[in-house]
Amino acid sequence: VIYVTTMDLGLKAVNKDTLEEVECNLNFDSTKVITSLTYNEELDLFAVTYSGDNGIYFYDNNQELKYNVSSSLINANGLNFQTLNSDNNYIYATFGKDGTFATSINVLDWNGNVIGNKYINTNATDYTGVKLGLDTSSCVQSIIDINGRSYILVLQWNNTTAGGDSGAYLYPVKL
C-alpha cells in the first residue's frame, strides 16, 4: 500500500501494484490534519507531520505514538515545512519558501535522532551550483532519490521570465 496526503489534507491509500484506491484506516491523531507521512516497511513504522506543527511523530502500524522529534530540534533556517521522504535508513524533512531559492533538508534516522541539516542557499555569493528556481514564483518541494542520486524538486508557476516556463524542475544535490 502507498499512502498519500491529498490536496485537501486528507489521507488516501493506493494499492502499489494496481494503483487503485483501497480503504485507508489510518488516523494517527484525529484532532490534527496530516500534511505529510512516510513509511518504513522494514520497521513497520510511520513518520508523520501535522499542519501548523513542524515536529515529526513516529507511529507503529497500530497507530500508537512511539516517540516524536520536537520542531525546536529541526533546523529549518527560516523556511516552511514542505514534505517528508525516506529510505530504509533515513528520513528527509524538506523545507522551502516561495521565491527564496533556498532549501533546508534535515536528515533523521528512524529512531528520531537528528543526523544533520543541509542548507542550500543558491543566492549566496559563495554558491557555485545550479541556481534553484527561475523567478520568485518557485519553491523547493521535495527531495527525490533516482537510482541512488539525490535531486531537489522545485515547482515553478506564473513565470513571466525565461519564456514563461512553468513546471517541475529537478536539481542534483549531495547530502
C-alpha positions as CSV (number, residue, x, y, z in Angstrom):
1,V,0.0,0.0,0.0
2,I,1.1,3.5,-0.8
3,Y,-0.2,6.3,1.5
4,V,-0.6,9.8,0.1
5,T,-1.8,13.1,1.5
6,T,-4.3,14.9,-0.7
7,M,-4.8,18.5,-1.7
8,D,-7.5,18.9,1.0
9,L,-5.1,17.4,3.5
10,G,-6.9,14.1,3.7
11,L,-5.2,10.7,3.6
12,K,-5.6,8.1,0.9
13,A,-4.3,4.6,0.4
14,V,-3.4,3.1,-3.0
15,N,-2.5,-0.5,-4.0
16,K,1.1,-0.2,-5.1
17,D,0.7,-2.9,-7.8
18,T,-2.6,-1.7,-9.4
19,L,-2.6,2.0,-8.3
20,E,-6.3,1.5,-7.4
21,E,-7.5,3.3,-4.2
22,V,-8.1,1.0,-1.3
23,E,-9.7,1.6,2.1
24,C,-7.5,3.7,4.4
25,N,-7.8,3.0,8.1
26,L,-5.0,5.3,9.3
27,N,-6.0,8.2,11.5
28,F,-3.0,8.6,13.9
29,D,-4.3,11.7,15.7
30,S,-7.9,12.6,14.8
31,T,-7.5,16.1,16.3
32,K,-4.8,17.1,13.8
33,V,-4.5,17.4,10.0
34,I,-1.8,15.3,8.4
35,T,0.4,17.2,6.0
36,S,3.0,14.5,5.1
37,L,3.9,11.0,6.0
38,T,6.4,8.3,5.1
39,Y,6.6,4.7,5.9
40,N,9.4,2.2,6.6
41,E,8.2,-1.3,5.7
42,E,11.2,-3.0,7.3
43,L,10.5,-1.4,10.7
44,D,6.7,-1.1,10.2
45,L,6.9,2.5,11.3
46,F,5.3,5.7,10.1
47,A,6.8,9.2,10.3
48,V,4.0,11.8,10.3
49,T,3.8,15.6,10.3
50,Y,0.8,17.8,11.0
51,S,-0.5,21.2,9.9
52,G,0.9,24.1,11.9
53,D,3.5,21.8,13.6
54,N,7.0,21.2,12.3
55,G,7.5,18.3,14.7
56,I,7.8,14.7,13.4
57,Y,5.8,12.0,15.1
58,F,6.5,8.3,14.9
59,Y,3.7,5.7,14.9
60,D,3.7,1.9,14.7
61,N,1.2,0.1,12.4
62,N,-1.3,0.0,15.3
63,Q,-1.3,3.9,15.1
64,E,0.3,4.1,18.6
65,L,2.7,7.0,19.1
66,K,6.2,5.7,19.8
67,Y,8.2,8.9,20.0
68,N,8.4,12.4,18.4
69,V,11.0,14.9,17.4
70,S,10.2,18.5,18.6
71,S,10.2,21.2,16.0
72,S,12.8,23.0,18.1
73,L,15.3,20.3,17.2
74,I,14.8,20.7,13.5
75,N,16.8,23.4,11.7
76,A,14.5,24.9,9.1
77,N,16.7,28.0,8.5
78,G,13.6,30.2,8.5
79,L,11.9,28.2,5.8
80,N,8.5,26.4,5.8
81,F,8.0,22.6,6.0
82,Q,7.2,21.0,2.6
83,T,7.4,17.2,2.9
84,L,8.9,14.0,4.3
85,N,10.7,11.4,2.2
86,S,12.6,8.4,3.4
87,D,14.6,5.2,2.6
88,N,15.1,2.3,5.0
89,N,17.9,4.2,6.9
90,Y,16.9,7.9,6.9
91,I,14.1,10.4,6.8
92,Y,14.5,13.6,4.8
93,A,12.4,16.6,6.0
94,T,12.4,19.2,3.3
95,F,11.8,22.9,3.9
96,G,11.4,25.8,1.4
97,K,9.7,29.1,0.9
98,D,8.3,30.9,-2.2
99,G,10.9,32.8,-4.0
100,T,13.8,32.2,-1.6
101,F,15.9,30.0,-3.9
102,A,16.9,28.0,-0.9
103,T,16.2,24.7,0.8
104,S,16.8,23.2,4.2
105,I,17.0,19.4,4.4
106,N,17.0,17.7,7.8
107,V,18.2,14.1,7.9
108,L,16.9,11.9,10.7
109,D,17.3,8.3,11.5
110,W,14.2,6.1,12.1
111,N,14.8,6.3,15.9
112,G,14.1,10.1,15.7
113,N,17.7,11.2,16.0
114,V,18.6,14.3,14.0
115,I,21.7,13.3,12.0
116,G,22.2,16.7,10.4
117,N,21.0,19.6,8.2
118,K,21.9,20.6,4.7
119,Y,21.1,24.2,3.9
120,I,21.4,25.3,0.3
121,N,21.1,29.0,-0.5
122,T,21.6,29.4,-4.2
123,N,21.7,33.2,-3.9
124,A,24.7,33.1,-1.6
125,T,27.8,34.7,-3.0
126,D,29.9,31.5,-2.4
127,Y,27.4,29.2,-4.1
128,T,28.7,27.7,-7.3
129,G,26.0,25.2,-8.3
130,V,22.8,25.5,-10.4
131,K,20.5,28.3,-9.2
132,L,17.2,27.0,-7.9
133,G,14.1,28.3,-9.4
134,L,13.6,30.6,-12.4
135,D,12.0,33.6,-10.7
136,T,10.2,34.5,-7.4
137,S,7.3,32.2,-8.2
138,S,9.1,29.0,-7.3
139,C,9.6,26.8,-4.2
140,V,11.6,23.7,-3.3
141,Q,9.0,21.0,-2.6
142,S,10.9,17.7,-2.0
143,I,14.0,15.7,-2.2
144,I,13.9,12.6,-4.5
145,D,16.2,9.6,-4.9
146,I,16.6,8.4,-8.5
147,N,18.9,5.4,-8.9
148,G,21.0,6.3,-5.8
149,R,21.3,10.0,-6.7
150,S,19.5,12.8,-4.8
151,Y,17.6,15.6,-6.5
152,I,15.7,18.6,-5.2
153,L,12.2,19.1,-6.9
154,V,11.4,22.7,-7.5
155,L,7.9,23.8,-8.6
156,Q,7.7,26.9,-10.8
157,W,4.5,28.8,-11.5
158,N,3.3,32.1,-13.1
159,N,6.7,32.7,-14.6
160,T,6.9,35.8,-16.7
161,T,10.7,35.4,-17.4
162,A,12.6,32.6,-19.1
163,G,10.0,32.2,-21.8
164,G,7.1,31.5,-19.3
165,D,8.4,28.1,-18.2
166,S,6.1,26.7,-15.6
167,G,6.5,23.2,-14.3
168,A,8.6,21.0,-12.1
169,Y,12.4,21.0,-12.2
170,L,15.0,18.6,-10.7
171,Y,18.4,19.8,-9.5
172,P,21.1,17.4,-8.3
173,V,22.2,17.7,-4.7
174,K,24.7,15.9,-2.5
175,L,23.7,15.3,1.1
